[in-house]
Amino acid sequence: MITLAGADHQESRYPALDVVILGGTPIREPVAWGGPFVMNTKAEVLQAFEDFQAGRFGQIPAERLPHGDLGEVH
């Protein structure tokens, strides 16, 4: 059973509540992280930072949607 609770008073700029529940089988591998990057080693995390700062990640064009607005769902 999962129970969710929130504060008695929520900031008015974000009236919606988003909940994400993830699960899976353990991968049984080492994990290293830094900021938004999660890799297997510290060296891989540092390389990810270098790649990001050098612009080697590329870009995905996307429309900006207001928080909580998923647009029309088909």
PQR file of N, CA, C, O and H, with PARSE charges and radii, in Angstrom:
ATOM      1  N   MET A   1       0.842  -1.165   0.000 -0.4000 1.5000
ATOM      2  CA  MET A   1       0.000   0.000   0.000 -0.0000 2.0000
ATOM      3  C   MET A   1       0.898   1.243   0.000  0.5500 1.7000
ATOM      4  O   MET A   1       1.932   1.280   0.667 -0.5500 1.4000
ATOM      5  N   ILE A   2       0.483   2.244  -0.754 -0.4000 1.5000
ATOM      6  CA  ILE A   2       1.209   3.511  -0.815 -0.0000 2.0000
ATOM      7  C   ILE A   2       0.278   4.608  -0.321  0.5500 1.7000
ATOM      8  O   ILE A   2      -0.867   4.705  -0.763 -0.5500 1.4000
ATOM      9  H   ILE A   2      -0.357   2.213  -1.296  0.4000 1.0000
ATOM     10  N   THR A   3       0.765   5.424   0.586 -0.4000 1.5000
ATOM     11  CA  THR A   3       0.000   6.549   1.100 -0.0000 2.0000
ATOM     12  C   THR A   3       0.743   7.829   0.752  0.5500 1.7000
ATOM     13  O   THR A   3       1.935   7.957   1.032 -0.5500 1.4000
ATOM     14  H   THR A   3       1.694   5.346   0.945  0.4000 1.0000
ATOM     15  N   LEU A   4       0.036   8.781   0.140 -0.4000 1.5000
ATOM     16  CA  LEU A   4       0.611  10.079  -0.196 -0.0000 2.0000
ATOM     17  C   LEU A   4      -0.055  11.151   0.640  0.5500 1.7000
ATOM     18  O   LEU A   4      -1.259  11.103   0.890 -0.5500 1.4000
ATOM     19  H   LEU A   4      -0.932   8.677  -0.087  0.4000 1.0000
ATOM     20  N   ALA A   5       0.732  12.109   1.066 -0.4000 1.5000
ATOM     21  CA  ALA A   5       0.185  13.226   1.830 -0.0000 2.0000
ATOM     22  C   ALA A   5       0.893  14.495   1.398  0.5500 1.7000
ATOM     23  O   ALA A   5       2.048  14.463   0.974 -0.5500 1.4000
ATOM     24  H   ALA A   5       1.710  12.148   0.863  0.4000 1.0000
ATOM     25  N   GLY A   6       0.205  15.591   1.507 -0.4000 1.5000
ATOM     26  CA  GLY A   6       0.791  16.863   1.140 -0.0000 2.0000
ATOM     27  C   GLY A   6       0.705  17.838   2.289  0.5500 1.7000
ATOM     28  O   GLY A   6       0.134  17.542   3.339 -0.5500 1.4000
ATOM     29  H   GLY A   6      -0.733  15.617   1.851  0.4000 1.0000
ATOM     30  N   ALA A   7       1.278  19.001   2.074 -0.4000 1.5000
ATOM     31  CA  ALA A   7       1.235  20.044   3.088 -0.0000 2.0000
ATOM     32  C   ALA A   7      -0.196  20.561   3.227  0.5500 1.7000
ATOM     33  O   ALA A   7      -0.997  20.454   2.298 -0.5500 1.4000
ATOM     34  H   ALA A   7       1.741  19.242   1.221  0.4000 1.0000
ATOM     35  N   ASP A   8      -0.505  21.116   4.385 -0.4000 1.5000
ATOM     36  CA  ASP A   8      -1.835  21.692   4.588 -0.0000 2.0000
ATOM     37  C   ASP A   8      -2.060  22.883   3.672  0.5500 1.7000
ATOM     38  O   ASP A   8      -3.193  23.162   3.279 -0.5500 1.4000
ATOM     39  H   ASP A   8       0.145  21.203   5.139  0.4000 1.0000
ATOM     40  N   HIS A   9      -0.972  23.596   3.326 -0.4000 1.5000
ATOM     41  CA  HIS A   9      -1.084  24.761   2.456 -0.0000 2.0000
ATOM     42  C   HIS A   9      -0.091  24.590   1.313  0.5500 1.7000
ATOM     43  O   HIS A   9       1.101  24.373   1.532 -0.5500 1.4000
ATOM     44  H   HIS A   9      -0.052  23.370   3.645  0.4000 1.0000
ATOM     45  N   GLN A  10      -0.609  24.691   0.082 -0.4000 1.5000
ATOM     46  CA  GLN A  10       0.251  24.532  -1.085 -0.0000 2.0000
ATOM     47  C   GLN A  10       0.420  25.870  -1.775  0.5500 1.7000
ATOM     48  O   GLN A  10      -0.513  26.669  -1.852 -0.5500 1.4000
ATOM     49  H   GLN A  10      -1.577  24.867  -0.096  0.4000 1.0000
ATOM     50  N   GLU A  11       1.624  26.102  -2.278 -0.4000 1.5000
ATOM     51  CA  GLU A  11       1.918  27.342  -2.996 -0.0000 2.0000
ATOM     52  C   GLU A  11       0.953  27.494  -4.169  0.5500 1.7000
ATOM     53  O   GLU A  11       0.753  26.548  -4.930 -0.5500 1.4000
ATOM     54  H   GLU A  11       2.382  25.453  -2.216  0.4000 1.0000
ATOM     55  N   SER A  12       0.356  28.670  -4.322 -0.4000 1.5000
ATOM     56  CA  SER A  12      -0.685  28.881  -5.326 -0.0000 2.0000
ATOM     57  C   SER A  12      -0.168  28.869  -6.760  0.5500 1.7000
ATOM     58  O   SER A  12      -0.956  28.691  -7.689 -0.5500 1.4000
ATOM     59  H   SER A  12       0.518  29.438  -3.703  0.4000 1.0000
ATOM     60  N   ARG A  13       1.137  29.054  -6.968 -0.4000 1.5000
ATOM     61  CA  ARG A  13       1.660  29.038  -8.338 -0.0000 2.0000
ATOM     62  C   ARG A  13       1.628  27.638  -8.933  0.5500 1.7000
ATOM     63  O   ARG A  13       1.646  27.501 -10.156 -0.5500 1.4000
ATOM     64  H   ARG A  13       1.778  29.199  -6.214  0.4000 1.0000
ATOM     65  N   TYR A  14       1.582  26.603  -8.115 -0.4000 1.5000
ATOM     66  CA  TYR A  14       1.589  25.224  -8.587 -0.0000 2.0000
ATOM     67  C   TYR A  14       0.449  24.452  -7.929  0.5500 1.7000
ATOM     68  O   TYR A  14       0.684  23.666  -7.011 -0.5500 1.4000
ATOM     69  H   TYR A  14       1.567  26.715  -7.122  0.4000 1.0000
ATOM     70  N   PRO A  15      -0.782  24.667  -8.387 -0.5600 1.5000
ATOM     71  CA  PRO A  15      -1.917  24.033  -7.715  0.2800 2.0000
ATOM     72  C   PRO A  15      -2.050  22.531  -7.996  0.5500 1.7000
ATOM     73  O   PRO A  15      -2.790  21.846  -7.290 -0.5500 1.4000
ATOM     74  N   ALA A  16      -1.351  22.005  -9.010 -0.4000 1.5000
ATOM     75  CA  ALA A  16      -1.477  20.598  -9.358 -0.0000 2.0000
ATOM     76  C   ALA A  16      -0.476  19.755  -8.561  0.5500 1.7000
ATOM     77  O   ALA A  16       0.518  20.264  -8.043 -0.5500 1.4000
ATOM     78  H   ALA A  16      -0.750  22.562  -9.584  0.4000 1.0000
ATOM     79  N   LEU A  17      -0.759  18.489  -8.479 -0.4000 1.5000
ATOM     80  CA  LEU A  17       0.134  17.546  -7.822 -0.0000 2.0000
ATOM     81  C   LEU A  17       0.520  16.484  -8.839  0.5500 1.7000
ATOM     82  O   LEU A  17      -0.353  15.830  -9.409 -0.5500 1.4000
ATOM     83  H   LEU A  17      -1.567  18.076  -8.899  0.4000 1.0000
ATOM     84  N   ASP A  18       1.803  16.303  -9.074 -0.4000 1.5000
ATOM     85  CA  ASP A  18       2.300  15.267  -9.970 -0.0000 2.0000
ATOM     86  C   ASP A  18       2.993  14.209  -9.133  0.5500 1.7000
ATOM     87  O   ASP A  18       3.803  14.530  -8.264 -0.5500 1.4000
ATOM     88  H   ASP A  18       2.513  16.835  -8.611  0.4000 1.0000
ATOM     89  N   VAL A  19       2.679  12.956  -9.391 -0.4000 1.5000
ATOM     90  CA  VAL A  19       3.293  11.848  -8.672 -0.0000 2.0000
ATOM     91  C   VAL A  19       3.833  10.864  -9.702  0.5500 1.7000
ATOM     92  O   VAL A  19       3.123  10.477 -10.631 -0.5500 1.4000
ATOM     93  H   VAL A  19       2.020  12.695 -10.097  0.4000 1.0000
ATOM     94  N   VAL A  20       5.082  10.463  -9.536 -0.4000 1.5000
ATOM     95  CA  VAL A  20       5.695   9.469 -10.403 -0.0000 2.0000
ATOM     96  C   VAL A  20       6.220   8.340  -9.514  0.5500 1.7000
ATOM     97  O   VAL A  20       6.983   8.580  -8.579 -0.5500 1.4000
ATOM     98  H   VAL A  20       5.658  10.777  -8.781  0.4000 1.0000
ATOM     99  N   ILE A  21       5.812   7.136  -9.809 -0.4000 1.5000
ATOM    100  CA  ILE A  21       6.273   5.971  -9.051 -0.0000 2.0000
ATOM    101  C   ILE A  21       7.014   5.069 -10.033  0.5500 1.7000
ATOM    102  O   ILE A  21       6.463   4.651 -11.052 -0.5500 1.4000
ATOM    103  H   ILE A  21       5.192   6.942 -10.568  0.4000 1.0000
ATOM    104  N   LEU A  22       8.262   4.780  -9.712 -0.4000 1.5000
ATOM    105  CA  LEU A  22       9.086   3.943 -10.574 -0.0000 2.0000
ATOM    106  C   LEU A  22       9.492   2.687  -9.819  0.5500 1.7000
ATOM    107  O   LEU A  22       9.648   2.702  -8.598 -0.5500 1.4000
ATOM    108  H   LEU A  22       8.710   5.119  -8.885  0.4000 1.0000
ATOM    109  N   GLY A  23       9.656   1.623 -10.547 -0.4000 1.5000
ATOM    110  CA  GLY A  23      10.113   0.391  -9.925 -0.0000 2.0000
ATOM    111  C   GLY A  23      10.806  -0.465 -10.960  0.5500 1.7000
ATOM    112  O   GLY A  23      10.695  -0.219 -12.161 -0.5500 1.4000
ATOM    113  H   GLY A  23       9.529   1.611 -11.539  0.4000 1.0000
ATOM    114  N   GLY A  24      11.505  -1.447 -10.501 -0.4000 1.5000
ATOM    115  CA  GLY A  24      12.177  -2.340 -11.429 -0.0000 2.0000
ATOM    116  C   GLY A  24      13.091  -3.303 -10.699  0.5500 1.7000
ATOM    117  O   GLY A  24      13.239  -3.252  -9.478 -0.5500 1.4000
ATOM    118  H   GLY A  24      11.595  -1.647  -9.525  0.4000 1.0000
ATOM    119  N   THR A  25      13.692  -4.171 -11.473 -0.4000 1.5000
ATOM    120  CA  THR A  25      14.624  -5.144 -10.939 -0.0000 2.0000
ATOM    121  C   THR A  25      15.980  -4.484 -10.730  0.5500 1.7000
ATOM    122  O   THR A  25      16.435  -3.748 -11.605 -0.5500 1.4000
ATOM    123  H   THR A  25      13.571  -4.211 -12.464  0.4000 1.0000
ATOM    124  N   PRO A  26      16.636  -4.719  -9.603 -0.5600 1.5000
ATOM    125  CA  PRO A  26      17.970  -4.140  -9.389  0.2800 2.0000
ATOM    126  C   PRO A  26      18.930  -4.567 -10.500  0.5500 1.7000
ATOM    127  O   PRO A  26      18.922  -5.723 -10.925 -0.5500 1.4000
ATOM    128  N   ILE A  27      19.759  -3.626 -10.969 -0.4000 1.5000
ATOM    129  CA  ILE A  27      20.692  -3.939 -12.051 -0.0000 2.0000
ATOM    130  C   ILE A  27      21.999  -4.528 -11.532  0.5500 1.7000
ATOM    131  O   ILE A  27      22.796  -5.041 -12.317 -0.5500 1.4000
ATOM    132  H   ILE A  27      19.766  -2.687 -10.624  0.4000 1.0000
ATOM    133  N   ARG A  28      22.229  -4.464 -10.249 -0.4000 1.5000
ATOM    134  CA  ARG A  28      23.412  -5.025  -9.601 -0.0000 2.0000
ATOM    135  C   ARG A  28      24.711  -4.555 -10.264  0.5500 1.7000
ATOM    136  O   ARG A  28      25.623  -5.342 -10.520 -0.5500 1.4000
ATOM    137  H   ARG A  28      21.582  -4.047  -9.610  0.4000 1.0000
ATOM    138  N   GLU A  29      24.763  -3.258 -10.532 -0.4000 1.5000
ATOM    139  CA  GLU A  29      25.956  -2.623 -11.082 -0.0000 2.0000
ATOM    140  C   GLU A  29      26.298  -1.418 -10.220  0.5500 1.7000
ATOM    141  O   GLU A  29      25.423  -0.879  -9.542 -0.5500 1.4000
ATOM    142  H   GLU A  29      24.022  -2.619 -10.324  0.4000 1.0000
ATOM    143  N   PRO A  30      27.566  -0.983 -10.233 -0.5600 1.5000
ATOM    144  CA  PRO A  30      27.918   0.222  -9.474  0.2800 2.0000
ATOM    145  C   PRO A  30      27.195   1.441 -10.030  0.5500 1.7000
ATOM    146  O   PRO A  30      26.892   1.508 -11.222 -0.5500 1.4000
ATOM    147  N   VAL A  31      26.924   2.390  -9.164 -0.4000 1.5000
ATOM    148  CA  VAL A  31      26.229   3.609  -9.568 -0.0000 2.0000
ATOM    149  C   VAL A  31      27.003   4.812  -9.048  0.5500 1.7000
ATOM    150  O   VAL A  31      27.361   4.881  -7.872 -0.5500 1.4000
ATOM    151  H   VAL A  31      27.170   2.335  -8.196  0.4000 1.0000
ATOM    152  N   ALA A  32      27.256   5.760  -9.951 -0.4000 1.5000
ATOM    153  CA  ALA A  32      27.894   7.029  -9.579 -0.0000 2.0000
ATOM    154  C   ALA A  32      27.011   8.138 -10.119  0.5500 1.7000
ATOM    155  O   ALA A  32      26.470   8.015 -11.218 -0.5500 1.4000
ATOM    156  H   ALA A  32      26.966   5.704 -10.906  0.4000 1.0000
ATOM    157  N   TRP A  33      26.854   9.228  -9.359 -0.4000 1.5000
ATOM    158  CA  TRP A  33      26.007  10.313  -9.837 -0.0000 2.0000
ATOM    159  C   TRP A  33      26.600  11.648  -9.465  0.5500 1.7000
ATOM    160  O   TRP A  33      27.385  11.780  -8.526 -0.5500 1.4000
ATOM    161  H   TRP A  33      27.293   9.328  -8.466  0.4000 1.0000
ATOM    162  N   GLY A  34      26.192  12.633 -10.241 -0.4000 1.5000
ATOM    163  CA  GLY A  34      26.578  14.016  -9.988 -0.0000 2.0000
ATOM    164  C   GLY A  34      25.607  14.897 -10.739  0.5500 1.7000
ATOM    165  O   GLY A  34      25.489  14.790 -11.959 -0.5500 1.4000
ATOM    166  H   GLY A  34      25.554  12.525 -11.004  0.4000 1.0000
ATOM    167  N   GLY A  35      24.902  15.775 -10.023 -0.4000 1.5000
ATOM    168  CA  GLY A  35      23.900  16.608 -10.686 -0.0000 2.0000
ATOM    169  C   GLY A  35      22.867  15.718 -11.353  0.5500 1.7000
ATOM    170  O   GLY A  35      22.355  14.791 -10.727 -0.5500 1.4000
ATOM    171  H   GLY A  35      24.997  15.862  -9.031  0.4000 1.0000
ATOM    172  N   PRO A  36      22.553  15.986 -12.619 -0.5600 1.5000
ATOM    173  CA  PRO A  36      21.526  15.193 -13.298  0.2800 2.0000
ATOM    174  C   PRO A  36      22.062  13.900 -13.916  0.5500 1.7000
ATOM    175  O   PRO A  36      21.293  13.124 -14.484 -0.5500 1.4000
ATOM    176  N   PHE A  37      23.358  13.663 -13.814 -0.4000 1.5000
ATOM    177  CA  PHE A  37      23.957  12.522 -14.507 -0.0000 2.0000
ATOM    178  C   PHE A  37      24.125  11.327 -13.584  0.5500 1.7000
ATOM    179  O   PHE A  37      24.619  11.461 -12.465 -0.5500 1.4000
ATOM    180  H   PHE A  37      23.982  14.293 -13.353  0.4000 1.0000
ATOM    181  N   VAL A  38      23.714  10.168 -14.056 -0.4000 1.5000
ATOM    182  CA  VAL A  38      23.877   8.917 -13.320 -0.0000 2.0000
ATOM    183  C   VAL A  38      24.571   7.934 -14.256  0.5500 1.7000
ATOM    184  O   VAL A  38      24.063   7.617 -15.331 -0.5500 1.4000
ATOM    185  H   VAL A  38      23.313  10.059 -14.965  0.4000 1.0000
ATOM    186  N   MET A  39      25.720   7.464 -13.839 -0.4000 1.5000
ATOM    187  CA  MET A  39      26.525   6.553 -14.650 -0.0000 2.0000
ATOM    188  C   MET A  39      27.022   5.419 -13.756  0.5500 1.7000
ATOM    189  O   MET A  39      26.585   5.279 -12.614 -0.5500 1.4000
ATOM    190  H   MET A  39      26.133   7.721 -12.965  0.4000 1.0000
ATOM    191  N   ASN A  40      27.940   4.610 -14.290 -0.4000 1.5000
ATOM    192  CA  ASN A  40      28.507   3.513 -13.508 -0.0000 2.0000
ATOM    193  C   ASN A  40      29.781   3.914 -12.770  0.5500 1.7000
ATOM    194  O   ASN A  40      30.109   3.310 -11.749 -0.5500 1.4000
ATOM    195  H   ASN A  40      28.295   4.723 -15.218  0.4000 1.0000
ATOM    196  N   THR A  41      30.512   4.925 -13.266 -0.4000 1.5000
ATOM    197  CA  THR A  41      31.757   5.343 -12.618 -0.0000 2.0000
ATOM    198  C   THR A  41      31.815   6.865 -12.526  0.5500 1.7000
ATOM    199  O   THR A  41      31.131   7.573 -13.264 -0.5500 1.4000
ATOM    200  H   THR A  41      30.245   5.415 -14.096  0.4000 1.0000
ATOM    201  N   LYS A  42      32.647   7.354 -11.602 -0.4000 1.5000
ATOM    202  CA  LYS A  42      32.854   8.790 -11.465 -0.0000 2.0000
ATOM    203  C   LYS A  42      33.449   9.369 -12.749  0.5500 1.7000
ATOM    204  O   LYS A  42      33.105  10.483 -13.141 -0.5500 1.4000
ATOM    205  H   LYS A  42      33.203   6.779 -11.002  0.4000 1.0000
ATOM    206  N   ALA A  43      34.338   8.621 -13.404 -0.4000 1.5000
ATOM    207  CA  ALA A  43      34.942   9.081 -14.656 -0.0000 2.0000
ATOM    208  C   ALA A  43      33.877   9.297 -15.732  0.5500 1.7000
ATOM    209  O   ALA A  43      33.965  10.250 -16.507 -0.5500 1.4000
ATOM    210  H   ALA A  43      34.617   7.716 -13.085  0.4000 1.0000
ATOM    211  N   GLU A  44      32.869   8.416 -15.785 -0.4000 1.5000
ATOM    212  CA  GLU A  44      31.783   8.573 -16.762 -0.0000 2.0000
ATOM    213  C   GLU A  44      30.935   9.806 -16.446  0.5500 1.7000
ATOM    214  O   GLU A  44      30.488  10.505 -17.356 -0.5500 1.4000
ATOM    215  H   GLU A  44      32.798   7.642 -15.156  0.4000 1.0000
ATOM    216  N   VAL A  45      30.715  10.071 -15.165 -0.4000 1.5000
ATOM    217  CA  VAL A  45      29.962  11.269 -14.770 -0.0000 2.0000
ATOM    218  C   VAL A  45      30.729  12.522 -15.194  0.5500 1.7000
ATOM    219  O   VAL A  45      30.144  13.448 -15.757 -0.5500 1.4000
ATOM    220  H   VAL A  45      31.078   9.504 -14.426  0.4000 1.0000
ATOM    221  N   LEU A  46      32.030  12.553 -14.927 -0.4000 1.5000
ATOM    222  CA  LEU A  46      32.842  13.711 -15.321 -0.0000 2.0000
ATOM    223  C   LEU A  46      32.840  13.895 -16.832  0.5500 1.7000
ATOM    224  O   LEU A  46      32.792  15.027 -17.313 -0.5500 1.4000
ATOM    225  H   LEU A  46      32.505  11.801 -14.469  0.4000 1.0000
ATOM    226  N   GLN A  47      32.890  12.796 -17.593 -0.4000 1.5000
ATOM    227  CA  GLN A  47      32.836  12.883 -19.049 -0.0000 2.0000
ATOM    228  C   GLN A  47      31.486  13.430 -19.503  0.5500 1.7000
ATOM    229  O   GLN A  47      31.426  14.210 -20.454 -0.5500 1.4000
ATOM    230  H   GLN A  47      32.928  11.877 -17.203  0.4000 1.0000
ATOM    231  N   ALA A  48      30.414  13.036 -18.843 -0.4000 1.5000
ATOM    232  CA  ALA A  48      29.087  13.550 -19.186 -0.0000 2.0000
ATOM    233  C   ALA A  48      29.026  15.060 -18.964  0.5500 1.7000
ATOM    234  O   ALA A  48      28.464  15.780 -19.789 -0.5500 1.4000
ATOM    235  H   ALA A  48      30.463  12.402 -18.071  0.4000 1.0000
ATOM    236  N   PHE A  49      29.602  15.551 -17.853 -0.4000 1.5000
ATOM    237  CA  PHE A  49      29.647  17.001 -17.619 -0.0000 2.0000
ATOM    238  C   PHE A  49      30.431  17.697 -18.724  0.5500 1.7000
ATOM    239  O   PHE A  49      30.002  18.731 -19.235 -0.5500 1.4000
ATOM    240  H   PHE A  49      30.058  14.966 -17.183  0.4000 1.0000
ATOM    241  N   GLU A  50      31.574  17.136 -19.093 -0.4000 1.5000
ATOM    242  CA  GLU A  50      32.373  17.738 -20.166 -0.0000 2.0000
ATOM    243  C   GLU A  50      31.606  17.763 -21.478  0.5500 1.7000
ATOM    244  O   GLU A  50      31.607  18.775 -22.178 -0.5500 1.4000
ATOM    245  H   GLU A  50      31.923  16.297 -18.677  0.4000 1.0000
ATOM    246  N   ASP A  51      30.951  16.656 -21.817 -0.4000 1.5000
ATOM    247  CA  ASP A  51      30.178  16.591 -23.058 -0.0000 2.0000
ATOM    248  C   ASP A  51      29.036  17.605 -23.057  0.5500 1.7000
ATOM    249  O   ASP A  51      28.780  18.266 -24.064 -0.5500 1.4000
ATOM    250  H   ASP A  51      30.950  15.834 -21.248  0.4000 1.0000
ATOM    251  N   PHE A  52      28.353  17.721 -21.918 -0.4000 1.5000
ATOM    252  CA  PHE A  52      27.252  18.674 -21.811 -0.0000 2.0000
ATOM    253  C   PHE A  52      27.757  20.101 -21.996  0.5500 1.7000
ATOM    254  O   PHE A  52      27.186  20.870 -22.769 -0.5500 1.4000
ATOM    255  H   PHE A  52      28.561  17.184 -21.100  0.4000 1.0000
ATOM    256  N   GLN A  53      28.828  20.453 -21.285 -0.4000 1.5000
ATOM    257  CA  GLN A  53      29.361  21.816 -21.361 -0.0000 2.0000
ATOM    258  C   GLN A  53      29.914  22.142 -22.743  0.5500 1.7000
ATOM    259  O   GLN A  53      29.933  23.307 -23.139 -0.5500 1.4000
ATOM    260  H   GLN A  53      29.292  19.828 -20.657  0.4000 1.0000
ATOM    261  N   ALA A  54      30.361  21.136 -23.479 -0.4000 1.5000
ATOM    262  CA  ALA A  54      30.895  21.348 -24.826 -0.0000 2.0000
ATOM    263  C   ALA A  54      29.789  21.330 -25.887  0.5500 1.7000
ATOM    264  O   ALA A  54      30.063  21.521 -27.072 -0.5500 1.4000
ATOM    265  H   ALA A  54      30.345  20.190 -23.157  0.4000 1.0000
ATOM    266  N   GLY A  55      28.535  21.098 -25.461 -0.4000 1.5000
ATOM    267  CA  GLY A  55      27.423  21.103 -26.406 -0.0000 2.0000
ATOM    268  C   GLY A  55      27.302  19.827 -27.231  0.5500 1.7000
ATOM    269  O   GLY A  55      26.673  19.839 -28.290 -0.5500 1.4000
ATOM    270  H   GLY A  55      28.312  20.943 -24.498  0.4000 1.0000
ATOM    271  N   ARG A  56      27.884  18.743 -26.774 -0.4000 1.5000
ATOM    272  CA  ARG A  56      27.842  17.497 -27.537 -0.0000 2.0000
ATOM    273  C   ARG A  56      26.593  16.655 -27.278  0.5500 1.7000
ATOM    274  O   ARG A  56      26.476  15.549 -27.807 -0.5500 1.4000
ATOM    275  H   ARG A  56      28.395  18.734 -25.914  0.4000 1.0000
ATOM    276  N   PHE A  57      25.661  17.161 -26.473 -0.4000 1.5000
ATOM    277  CA  PHE A  57      24.436  16.409 -26.211 -0.0000 2.0000
ATOM    278  C   PHE A  57      23.389  16.630 -27.290  0.5500 1.7000
ATOM    279  O   PHE A  57      22.449  15.845 -27.408 -0.5500 1.4000
ATOM    280  H   PHE A  57      25.756  18.059 -26.043  0.4000 1.0000
ATOM    281  N   GLY A  58      23.539  17.686 -28.077 -0.4000 1.5000
ATOM    282  CA  GLY A  58      22.519  17.998 -29.074 -0.0000 2.0000
ATOM    283  C   GLY A  58      21.304  18.615 -28.418  0.5500 1.7000
ATOM    284  O   GLY A  58      21.310  18.896 -27.219 -0.5500 1.4000
ATOM    285  H   GLY A  58      24.304  18.324 -27.981  0.4000 1.0000
ATOM    286  N   GLN A  59      20.261  18.826 -29.202 -0.4000 1.5000
ATOM    287  CA  GLN A  59      19.038  19.431 -28.678 -0.0000 2.0000
ATOM    288  C   GLN A  59      17.834  18.746 -29.284  0.5500 1.7000
ATOM    289  O   GLN A  59      17.865  18.304 -30.432 -0.5500 1.4000
ATOM    290  H   GLN A  59      20.256  18.597 -30.176  0.4000 1.0000
ATOM    291  N   ILE A  60      16.784  18.663 -28.510 -0.4000 1.5000
ATOM    292  CA  ILE A  60      15.512  18.148 -28.989 -0.0000 2.0000
ATOM    293  C   ILE A  60      14.544  19.320 -28.985  0.5500 1.7000
ATOM    294  O   ILE A  60      14.198  19.823 -27.916 -0.5500 1.4000
ATOM    295  H   ILE A  60      16.759  19.022 -27.577  0.4000 1.0000
ATOM    296  N   PRO A  61      14.098  19.767 -30.157 -0.5600 1.5000
ATOM    297  CA  PRO A  61      13.143  20.875 -30.156  0.2800 2.0000
ATOM    298  C   PRO A  61      11.836  20.427 -29.489  0.5500 1.7000
ATOM    299  O   PRO A  61      11.334  19.334 -29.751 -0.5500 1.4000
ATOM    300  N   ALA A  62      11.308  21.276 -28.638 -0.4000 1.5000
ATOM    301  CA  ALA A  62      10.064  20.939 -27.949 -0.0000 2.0000
ATOM    302  C   ALA A  62       9.250  22.197 -27.719  0.5500 1.7000
ATOM    303  O   ALA A  62       9.797  23.285 -27.543 -0.5500 1.4000
ATOM    304  H   ALA A  62      11.716  22.164 -28.425  0.4000 1.0000
ATOM    305  N   GLU A  63       7.940  22.034 -27.724 -0.4000 1.5000
ATOM    306  CA  GLU A  63       7.055  23.142 -27.365 -0.0000 2.0000
ATOM    307  C   GLU A  63       7.039  23.257 -25.859  0.5500 1.7000
ATOM    308  O   GLU A  63       7.002  22.251 -25.151 -0.5500 1.4000
ATOM    309  H   GLU A  63       7.496  21.149 -27.867  0.4000 1.0000
ATOM    310  N   ARG A  64       7.067  24.460 -25.379 -0.4000 1.5000
ATOM    311  CA  ARG A  64       6.992  24.687 -23.938 -0.0000 2.0000
ATOM    312  C   ARG A  64       5.530  24.666 -23.532  0.5500 1.7000
ATOM    313  O   ARG A  64       4.710  25.369 -24.123 -0.5500 1.4000
ATOM    314  H   ARG A  64       7.098  25.278 -25.954  0.4000 1.0000
ATOM    315  N   LEU A  65       5.199  23.871 -22.535 -0.4000 1.5000
ATOM    316  CA  LEU A  65       3.845  23.816 -22.009 -0.0000 2.0000
ATOM    317  C   LEU A  65       3.856  24.326 -20.583  0.5500 1.7000
ATOM    318  O   LEU A  65       4.826  24.109 -19.857 -0.5500 1.4000
ATOM    319  H   LEU A  65       5.866  23.300 -22.054  0.4000 1.0000
ATOM    320  N   PRO A  66       2.791  25.005 -20.168 -0.5600 1.5000
ATOM    321  CA  PRO A  66       2.712  25.427 -18.766  0.2800 2.0000
ATOM    322  C   PRO A  66       2.745  24.189 -17.865  0.5500 1.7000
ATOM    323  O   PRO A  66       2.341  23.103 -18.282 -0.5500 1.4000
ATOM    324  N   HIS A  67       3.223  24.356 -16.642 -0.4000 1.5000
ATOM    325  CA  HIS A  67       3.298  23.258 -15.683 -0.0000 2.0000
ATOM    326  C   HIS A  67       1.954  22.556 -15.569  0.5500 1.7000
ATOM    327  O   HIS A  67       0.928  23.201 -15.350 -0.5500 1.4000
ATOM    328  H   HIS A  67       3.550  25.238 -16.304  0.4000 1.0000
ATOM    329  N   GLY A  68       1.957  21.253 -15.716 -0.4000 1.5000
ATOM    330  CA  GLY A  68       0.737  20.476 -15.539 -0.0000 2.0000
ATOM    331  C   GLY A  68      -0.158  20.413 -16.761  0.5500 1.7000
ATOM    332  O   GLY A  68      -1.139  19.669 -16.745 -0.5500 1.4000
ATOM    333  H   GLY A  68       2.790  20.728 -15.894  0.4000 1.0000
ATOM    334  N   ASP A  69       0.132  21.161 -17.828 -0.4000 1.5000
ATOM    335  CA  ASP A  69      -0.696  21.162 -19.024 -0.0000 2.0000
ATOM    336  C   ASP A  69      -0.114  20.182 -20.028  0.5500 1.7000
ATOM    337  O   ASP A  69       0.939  20.445 -20.608 -0.5500 1.4000
ATOM    338  H   ASP A  69       0.929  21.766 -17.841  0.4000 1.0000
ATOM    339  N   LEU A  70      -0.779  19.068 -20.240 -0.4000 1.5000
ATOM    340  CA  LEU A  70      -0.289  18.066 -21.171 -0.0000 2.0000
ATOM    341  C   LEU A  70      -0.880  18.249 -22.569  0.5500 1.7000
ATOM    342  O   LEU A  70      -0.603  17.468 -23.479 -0.5500 1.4000
ATOM    343  H   LEU A  70      -1.635  18.855 -19.768  0.4000 1.0000
ATOM    344  N   GLY A  71      -1.690  19.283 -22.724 -0.4000 1.5000
ATOM    345  CA  GLY A  71      -2.293  19.503 -24.032 -0.0000 2.0000
ATOM    346  C   GLY A  71      -3.381  18.484 -24.294  0.5500 1.7000
ATOM    347  O   GLY A  71      -3.845  17.805 -23.377 -0.5500 1.4000
ATOM    348  H   GLY A  71      -1.915  19.917 -21.985  0.4000 1.0000
ATOM    349  N   GLU A  72      -3.790  18.378 -25.557 -0.4000 1.5000
ATOM    350  CA  GLU A  72      -4.843  17.455 -25.936 -0.0000 2.0000
ATOM    351  C   GLU A  72      -4.295  16.042 -26.013  0.5500 1.7000
ATOM    352  O   GLU A  72      -3.259  15.813 -26.638 -0.5500 1.4000
ATOM    353  H   GLU A  72      -3.414  18.930 -26.302  0.4000 1.0000
ATOM    354  N   VAL A  73      -4.967  15.105 -25.395 -0.4000 1.5000
ATOM    355  CA  VAL A  73      -4.541  13.712 -25.404 -0.0000 2.0000
ATOM    356  C   VAL A  73      -5.418  12.957 -26.386  0.5500 1.7000
ATOM    357  O   VAL A  73      -6.643  13.058 -26.333 -0.5500 1.4000
ATOM    358  H   VAL A  73      -5.808  15.292 -24.887  0.4000 1.0000
ATOM    359  N   HIS A  74      -4.801  12.204 -27.279 -0.4000 1.5000
ATOM    360  CA  HIS A  74      -5.576  11.413 -28.273 -0.0000 2.0000
ATOM    361  C   HIS A  74      -5.631   9.976 -27.864  0.5500 1.7000
ATOM    362  O   HIS A  74      -6.231   9.158 -28.562 -0.5500 1.4000
ATOM    363  H   HIS A  74      -3.805  12.122 -27.323  0.4000 1.0000
TER
END
